[in-house]
Amino acid sequence: MHMTRTVGIVGGGPGGLTLARVLATRGIAATVFELDEHPLARPQGGSLDLHGDSGLRALREAGLEAEFKAVARYDDQGDAIYDAQGTLHFQHNEESGGDRPEIDRTQLRSLLLASLPSERIRWGSKVSAVEPLPDGRYRVVGPEGTLGEFDLVVGADGAWSRIRPLVSQETPAFTGVLFIELQIDDVDTRHPEVAKLLPHGKISVVGNNQGLIAQRSSHGHVRVYFMFRVSEEQLRQGLVDVSSPARAREQLKALLPGWAPSLLAFIDASNDTLAARPIVALPVGHRWTHRPGVTLLGDAAHVMPPFSGEGVNMAMLDGLELALALSSDSDWSRAVKGYEEAMFERAAGAAEGAMQGLDFVSEHALEHVMEHFREIQQQAAGAGAGAH
């Protein structure tokens, strides 16, 4: 029965590809419509840490654990917290024993793509509409006509989903935090003073309504995110001119008076690829009334701030749980409704934690962050004592 029914997935990110892969292992045909012309059409972002009960579980169920281990970085799980004057407040040197290994976004997408037949990915597919058909199925439409007809259409197309309006009128709202993203190439060779600050994993700098996160990817690449509390008006005007890298670097330094020169070195070491990224979120607890034949996963369903690292993990878990539901229940409407109800609860808890993470960019940020890390240390100590 399953072999005759089809799924159309709009969006070829980790969540949509996880869904397609797990469905394929269960004998259910899915077609992924991706706007990119090819896998490397645009940068996929920096490094991700996958969590045992979500992202890593999804890869295990998808039969891709060995492929993941071949490229994952278990030695990049360290963390350190500095204040804006360069004083170290916390250090966590879990170089290889942690349970949240890192992988570059491009590597994760590549291993998922490699696990699917090439004909299942429709590159360069702009979806302009999804239309209901009289028989309860849905037609996916592009600018030049019909792209396909499916028993179920899944919106895996991110924060500004074109599929979401079929089930929900909610749209993401600006959280008041703006990221300015910088990139550093070949840090160990070309910028050893910066590399010394960032030997493994990531470091965070906590200031007054300002912050920084610098994170290693593979091959000596570093992504740096400077964070600012800004108003809607400042956002419209543009905090820095990212179209002019040299000017943007000077503007960034001017926005960070009193910061230690060692930390401002991240700005001087950056290449000319800059981006302004307003952080947006759907309401915590976002849900919708079930509509047979359509559903959402990942950021389309529950985009949240990135501070807790739950976004990609939630998306992959969504893809896994939806695939398992579809493959175990012949009543697909019932299966999707059950997936949605469980996802709503799971995502609400993750989103609440992610919104609390906005305290990282606040007036009393260092106090909040240190309290959070003390709680983690206490939990770890308690777990260690229990093990004995």
N, C-alpha and C positions, 0 to 999 in steps of 0.2 A: 504493500500500500504506500509506504513512504517513498518508494522509488518514483511514483507517478506525480508526486507533489514537489513543488519547487519553492525556493526562498530567494528573494532578491535583497541584497545587502547594499545599502547606499553608504559608501565610505570604506576605504581600504586601510584604515589604521589598525593598531593592535587588536582592538575589540572586535571589529568586523572580520578581520582575518582569523582570529581565534574561533569565532562562530563558524566561519566557512570551513576551517580545518576540522573541527570536532564533528560537524555535520558530515563531512566527507568520510570520516572514519566510521560513521554510523550509517552510511549508504544513502544519505539525503543530498540531493543536488542543490547547490547554491551558486548564484552568480553575484560577483562583487563589482559594483560600479564605482570607479575611482576617477576623480577629476584630473589627477596628475597624468601627464602623458606617458611617463615611465617611472620606475622606482626611484631614480635619482633626480627627478625633475626639480626638487626643492629640498633644502636641508630638513632633516627630520627631527632636529633638536639634539639635546645632549644625552647625558647618561641617566639611566633609570635603575632604581633598586626594586627588584621583584620580591614580593612577600610570600612566605611559605603557604599561607592558607588561601591565596588568591592568584596572583600572577604565576607563581611556580606550580601551584596545583593545576592551573589551566594548561600549562605546558606539559605536565606529566600526563594528564588525561588526553592531550592531543598527540601523545607519543613523540614529543620533541625534547625530552629531558636531556638526552645525550648531545643533541645538536646545541642546546643551550649551554651545557657545561663546557663545550669545546671553545666557546668564545666569551663566556662570562668572566668577570674579574672579581674573584673572591678576596683579592688583596686591596680593594678600594672601598672598604667599609668604615674607614676611620672618619672621625669628626672632631672639630675643635671650634670653640667659641671665643672670639675676641671682642673687646670693646673698640670704639672708634679711635682710641689712642694707641691701639696695638697691644694692650695688655691681655694675656691669655687667662681666661676664666674657667675653661673646661676643656678636657681632652679625652678622647675615647679612641684608643689605638687598637681597634679590632681588625687587624689586617687580613686575617684569613679564616677566623673561626666564627664569623657572624652568619646569620641566617637570612641576610638580605643582599645577595650578590648583585653586582652592577653589570649592566649591559648597555651598549650604545643603542639609541633608538633605531638607527639605521640597521644595525646588526639584528635586532629583534624583528623588525619588519622583514628583513631579508630571509631569515630562517622560516618565518611563517609563509612567505610567498613561495619559497622553494618547496614547501610541503604540499602545495596545491597545483593541480594541472593548470597550465598557462591559459587554457581557454576559459577557465573560471573567473579570470580577472579581466574586466573590460576597461582598459586604460583610456584616458581622455574622454570619459563619459560624464558630461554635465547633465545632471538631473534637474529638469525645470518644473516637473509636476509629477504627482502620483495620483492616479484617478481610479475611483471605484468602478468595478464592472458589475453588470447585472447578476452574475453568478456568484458574487461574493469575493472574487479575486480582485487584484489590483494591477493596473497598467502603469509601468514606469516610463515616463516620457522625457525625451531630451529636446533640444531646440529643433532638431531635424526630424522628429517623429518618435514612434514607439521604440523603446529599448528592450522591452520585455514585459510579459504578463506572469504574475506569480500568485501562489496561494498565500504567501506571507511576505510583506515588505518590512525590512528592519532598517530604521534610521540609525546608522553608526557614523553620522556625518558631522560630529563635533558640536561645539558650543552654539554655532549659528545654523543649526540643522534646518534643512528645507523640509524634512519629514515631520518634525515636531508639531507644526500647526495642525496636522491631521488629528492629533489627540490632545493637545494642550495649547492654551493661549499665552502661557508664560514665556518670557524672554529673559536672557541673562542681564543682570544689572552690574554696573561698575561698583567695585568694592571700596574704592578710595585709595587703592594701592597701584602704583605704576612700576613696572620693571623696565630697566634699560639693560638690554642684553649685549654683552661684548664677547669676543672670542679671541683666544690666544693660541698661536700655532707653535708646535715644537718647543714647549715651555722649558724642558730640561736642558736643551742645548742653547737656545737663544735667549732665555730669561732665567738663568739659574737662581737669581735672588728671589724671584716669584716662586719658582719651583720649590725652594727651601721652605717657604710658608705652607706649601701644599704638597707634602710628600705622598700622601695617600688620600683617596676619598674626597672629602670636601671640607671647607672651612666656612664659618659664618661670622659676620661682623655685625654687632648690634649697636645702633646709635639711637639718637633721639628722633623718632619718626623717620628714620633712615636705616638702611641695612645693606648687607652684601652677602651673597652666597657665591662661592667659587668652587667649581666641581671639575674633577678630572674626567675625561673620556679616554678612550684608547689612543695609542700613538702620540702621547704627549700633548693632546689637545685639551684645552680648558675652556669652559663656558663660565662667564662671570655675569651675575645679575645684581645690579645696583637697584635698590628699592626705595621708593619715596611715597609718603602720604601726600596726595594732591587732591585738589578740588576738581569738580567737573569743568570749571572754567580753565584751570591750569592744563587740564588734559586736552581741551579743545585748542588752546593756544600752542601747546607743545612745550614740554619742559626742556628738552634739548633738541637740536636740529640733527636728527640722525642721517639726513641726506648729505651732511658735510662732516665726515669723521673727525677731521682736525678740529673743527669748531665744536663738535659735540664733546670731545675730550676736554677741552678747556671749560666748557659749560658745566660738565660733570664735576670737575675739580672745584669750580666756584660754588657748587651746591653743597660741598662737603668741607666747610671750614673746620679746622681743628683735627681733621683726620690725620693719622700717622702717615708720613711719606711712604713707609713700607706697604701700606694698604693702597694708597693712591698709585703705587707702581703697577697694579693690575690695569689701570687705565692706560698708562704709557705703553704697556706691553701689548695692548690689544691690536688686532688687525683692523681693516676697514669695513668689516661686516658688523653693523650695529642695527638694533631693532628696538622699538618702543612697544612694550606689551602691557596694555591695561589688563588688570586681573578682574575677571568677571565671574559671576556665580548665579546659578538658579536658586530660588528660595530653598532653604533647608526643609526637607520633607516634601519636595515636589512630587506630585503624583497626578494621575489622570484616570478617567473612567475608561475601562477596557473597551477597545474597539477591535472587533475581530478582523484579522488580516493585516494589522499594522502594529508595530511596537518600536521601542527605542532601546539603545544601550549606550553605555559610556557617557561622554560629555553631552551628547544629545539629550540624555535623560537626567543627568545630575552634574553638570559642570560645577567645579568647586575650586577654591584656591589651591595652589600646588604645595603648600607647606607641609602637609602630612605625607606626601608621596603616594597618596591613594588613587589618584586619577587613573593611571594606566592599569594599576592592579584591579580596580573596580571594573574597568572596561573589559579586561580579559576574563574576570570572574563572571560578569554579565554574559559574555559570549559563551562561556562554558555552560553556565546554568541554563541558558535558553536552549542551547543545543541538546543538552541532556533531557530537558523537558520535552522537546519536540520528538526526540527519538524514543521516548518511553511512553507516550500517550497518543493514541490514534486520533483523539479529539484535540486538534491543534488550538482551537480557541480556548479550551479549558487549560491546555498546557501553557499557553502564553499568559493567560490570566494568572495562573499560579506563579509563573516566573516573575511577573510584574509585582505581585504582592510581596514576594520575598525580597525582590530587588529594592522596592520602595523603603522597606524597613532597614535593609543593610546600608543603602546609600544615605539615608537620613542620618545614621550614626556617624558615617565617614564624613559627611558634609558638615555636621556640627563640629567635629574635631578640626576640620580644615578651616572653618570660619574662625575658630578660636586661635588658629595659627596666625591670623592677621595681627595678633598682638606682637608678633615679631617686628612689626613696623608700627611702633606706638611710642608714646611719651615715656612709659616705664618698661620698655621692651626688655632690657637686660634683666630686670627683676623677674619678669614673667618667664623668660627663657631659662634662667638659672633654676627657677622653681620646677619647671618641667623636667630638666635634666636631673635634678636631685631626686625627683619621683622615679625616674627611670633607673637611677642607681640603686635606690631602695628596693625597687621591684626585683632588680637583678640580684641584689644581695640576698633577698628573701628566697628567690628561686634557687640560688646556690646553696643556701643553708638547708633548704628542703631536700636537695639532691643528696646531702650527706646523711 
